[in-house]
Amino acid sequence: MFLRSAVTVFALALAAPVMAQDAPETLPDIALGAEDAPLTIVEYASFTCGHCANFHKDVFPQLKADYIDTGKVKFVQRDIYFDQPGLWAGIMARCGEGEKFYPVADMLFDEQQEWLSGGSGDEVAANLRKIGLKAGMTDDQMTACWDDTAKVEQLIATFQENAKADDIQATPTFIIGGETVPNQAWDSMKEIIDSKLAEADTGTEAADQ
């Protein structure tokens, strides 16, 4: 059950980054919310990051209810792979062309301590399978995704390109309306979001005049 294909790709990518001319094609973002929302928030997160799990437990529900569900914010989560279990989780979340990405991401963060509690790679993989099954995936589907070396290479290339472009040093890190924002309490983040939305409204009014 151990995810040897993903382990090999991950190790090779860290040991020798692929040259630009040979780099796999990067994958598009998976967005949550209205495509034409006036503000975009990008979160760089790792599925094995405890602070990321806390954000999704304590802050994300408020962000979703007040801004994403109301059409004010388009939200994008971009994965960071600090370790092999994080990559395995990211592959599973993307299984099925991203249709289940955010529901599976929620489960991975909610149950982070449980699935990471495995003492070996086999145990972590078995724990991840339990989450995938609850999300409606089959064992064969998950195995196919984890064994899809080309897709794994694309995920790693996407992570490396995005993280380098935005100079990401830690998770979670947010890009709110183009501004890099570190992890912080909801009240502070809400002030930034409201300020960016006000700027967007002002820009729209000026363009209409």
C-alpha positions as CSV (number, residue, x, y, z in Angstrom):
1,M,0.0,0.0,0.0
2,F,3.0,2.3,0.5
3,L,2.9,5.1,-2.1
4,R,6.2,4.3,-3.8
5,S,5.5,6.2,-7.1
6,A,4.7,9.5,-5.3
7,V,7.7,9.0,-2.9
8,T,10.1,8.6,-5.9
9,V,8.8,11.6,-7.8
10,F,8.9,13.8,-4.6
11,A,12.5,12.7,-3.8
12,L,13.7,13.3,-7.3
13,A,12.1,16.7,-7.5
14,L,13.8,17.9,-4.3
15,A,17.1,16.4,-5.2
16,A,17.3,17.8,-8.7
17,P,14.6,20.4,-9.8
18,V,13.6,19.9,-13.4
19,M,15.1,22.2,-16.0
20,A,12.7,24.7,-17.5
21,Q,12.6,23.1,-20.9
22,D,11.8,19.7,-19.4
23,A,9.4,20.9,-16.7
24,P,5.9,19.4,-16.6
25,E,2.9,21.5,-17.4
26,T,1.6,23.3,-14.4
27,L,-2.0,22.9,-13.3
28,P,-4.7,25.6,-13.0
29,D,-6.0,26.8,-9.7
30,I,-9.2,25.4,-8.3
31,A,-11.3,28.3,-7.2
32,L,-14.1,28.5,-4.6
33,G,-16.7,31.2,-5.0
34,A,-17.9,33.5,-7.8
35,E,-15.5,33.7,-10.7
36,D,-16.3,37.5,-11.1
37,A,-15.8,38.3,-7.3
38,P,-14.2,41.7,-6.9
39,L,-11.4,40.3,-4.6
40,T,-9.3,37.1,-4.9
41,I,-7.7,35.5,-1.8
42,V,-5.0,32.9,-2.3
43,E,-4.0,30.7,0.6
44,Y,-0.7,28.8,0.5
45,A,-1.3,25.8,2.7
46,S,0.1,22.4,3.6
47,F,-2.1,19.5,4.6
48,T,0.4,18.6,7.3
49,C,0.6,22.1,8.7
50,G,-1.0,22.5,12.1
51,H,-1.5,26.3,11.7
52,C,-3.3,25.6,8.4
53,A,-5.6,23.2,10.1
54,N,-6.3,25.8,12.8
55,F,-7.1,28.4,10.1
56,H,-9.6,26.1,8.4
57,K,-11.2,25.3,11.7
58,D,-11.4,28.7,13.3
59,V,-11.3,31.3,10.5
60,F,-12.2,29.8,7.2
61,P,-15.9,29.2,8.1
62,Q,-16.3,32.9,8.8
63,L,-14.4,33.8,5.6
64,K,-16.6,31.5,3.6
65,A,-19.9,32.6,5.1
66,D,-19.3,36.4,5.0
67,Y,-17.3,36.8,1.8
68,I,-17.1,33.7,-0.4
69,D,-20.7,32.6,-0.2
70,T,-21.9,36.2,-0.7
71,G,-19.9,36.6,-3.9
72,K,-17.4,39.1,-2.6
73,V,-14.3,36.9,-2.6
74,K,-13.0,34.2,-4.9
75,F,-10.8,31.9,-2.8
76,V,-8.0,29.7,-4.1
77,Q,-6.0,27.2,-2.0
78,R,-2.5,26.4,-3.4
79,D,-0.8,23.4,-1.9
80,I,2.7,23.5,-0.5
81,Y,4.5,20.1,-0.2
82,F,6.9,20.2,2.7
83,D,6.9,16.4,3.1
84,Q,5.7,13.2,1.5
85,P,2.4,12.8,3.5
86,G,1.5,16.3,2.5
87,L,2.0,15.4,-1.1
88,W,0.0,12.1,-0.8
89,A,-2.9,14.1,0.7
90,G,-2.6,16.7,-2.1
91,I,-2.8,14.0,-4.7
92,M,-5.9,12.6,-3.2
93,A,-7.6,16.0,-2.9
94,R,-7.0,16.5,-6.6
95,C,-8.2,13.0,-7.5
96,G,-11.1,13.3,-10.0
97,E,-9.9,16.5,-11.6
98,G,-10.5,18.6,-8.6
99,E,-14.2,18.1,-8.3
100,K,-13.9,17.0,-4.7
101,F,-10.9,19.2,-3.8
102,Y,-12.5,21.5,-1.2
103,P,-14.7,18.9,0.5
104,V,-11.7,16.6,0.7
105,A,-9.4,19.4,1.9
106,D,-11.9,20.2,4.7
107,M,-11.8,16.6,5.8
108,L,-8.0,16.4,5.6
109,F,-7.7,19.5,7.8
110,D,-10.4,18.4,10.2
111,E,-8.9,15.0,10.7
112,Q,-5.3,16.0,10.4
113,Q,-4.1,14.6,13.7
114,E,-5.9,11.3,13.1
115,W,-4.5,10.5,9.6
116,L,-1.0,11.8,10.5
117,S,-0.9,9.6,13.6
118,G,0.3,6.6,11.5
119,G,3.7,5.4,12.6
120,S,4.7,4.4,9.0
121,G,4.0,5.3,5.4
122,D,1.7,2.3,5.1
123,E,-0.4,3.5,8.1
124,V,-0.6,7.1,6.9
125,A,-1.7,5.8,3.4
126,A,-4.3,3.6,5.0
127,N,-5.6,6.5,7.1
128,L,-5.8,8.7,3.9
129,R,-7.8,5.9,2.2
130,K,-10.4,6.0,4.9
131,I,-10.9,9.7,4.2
132,G,-11.1,9.1,0.5
133,L,-13.7,6.4,1.0
134,K,-15.8,8.8,3.1
135,A,-15.5,11.3,0.3
136,G,-17.0,8.8,-2.2
137,M,-13.8,7.7,-3.9
138,T,-13.0,4.0,-4.5
139,D,-9.8,2.2,-3.6
140,D,-9.0,1.8,-7.3
141,Q,-9.5,5.4,-8.0
142,M,-7.2,6.5,-5.2
143,T,-4.5,4.0,-6.2
144,A,-4.7,5.2,-9.8
145,C,-4.3,8.8,-8.7
146,W,-1.3,8.0,-6.5
147,D,0.3,5.9,-9.2
148,D,-0.2,8.6,-11.9
149,T,3.5,9.7,-12.0
150,A,2.9,12.4,-14.7
151,K,0.1,14.0,-12.6
152,V,2.3,13.9,-9.5
153,E,5.1,15.6,-11.4
154,Q,2.6,18.3,-12.5
155,L,1.5,18.9,-8.9
156,I,5.1,19.3,-7.7
157,A,6.0,21.6,-10.6
158,T,2.9,23.7,-9.9
159,F,3.8,24.0,-6.2
160,Q,7.4,24.9,-7.0
161,E,6.5,27.5,-9.6
162,N,3.8,29.2,-7.5
163,A,5.8,29.2,-4.3
164,K,8.8,30.7,-6.0
165,A,6.8,33.3,-7.8
166,D,5.1,34.5,-4.6
167,D,8.2,33.9,-2.4
168,I,6.4,31.7,0.1
169,Q,8.4,30.9,3.2
170,A,5.8,29.6,5.6
171,T,2.2,28.3,5.7
172,P,-0.4,29.4,5.9
173,T,0.5,32.6,3.8
174,F,-2.2,34.6,2.1
175,I,-2.2,36.8,-1.0
176,I,-5.1,39.2,-0.6
177,G,-5.8,41.4,-3.6
178,G,-2.1,41.0,-4.6
179,E,-0.7,41.7,-1.1
180,T,1.2,39.1,0.8
181,V,-0.4,38.7,4.3
182,P,0.9,36.4,7.0
183,N,-1.4,34.2,9.2
184,Q,-3.3,36.3,11.7
185,A,-6.4,36.5,13.8
186,W,-9.7,36.8,12.0
187,D,-10.4,40.4,13.1
188,S,-7.1,41.6,11.6
189,M,-7.6,39.7,8.4
190,K,-11.2,41.0,8.1
191,E,-9.9,44.5,8.2
192,I,-7.6,43.8,5.3
193,I,-10.3,42.2,3.3
194,D,-12.7,45.1,3.9
195,S,-10.0,47.6,2.9
196,K,-9.3,45.7,-0.3
197,L,-13.0,45.5,-1.2
198,A,-13.3,49.2,-0.6
199,E,-10.4,49.8,-3.0
200,A,-12.0,47.6,-5.5
201,D,-15.3,49.4,-5.2
202,T,-13.6,52.8,-5.6
203,G,-11.8,51.5,-8.7
204,T,-15.1,50.3,-10.2
205,E,-16.8,53.7,-9.5
206,A,-13.9,55.6,-11.1
207,A,-14.0,53.4,-14.2
208,D,-17.8,54.0,-14.5
209,Q,-17.5,57.8,-14.5
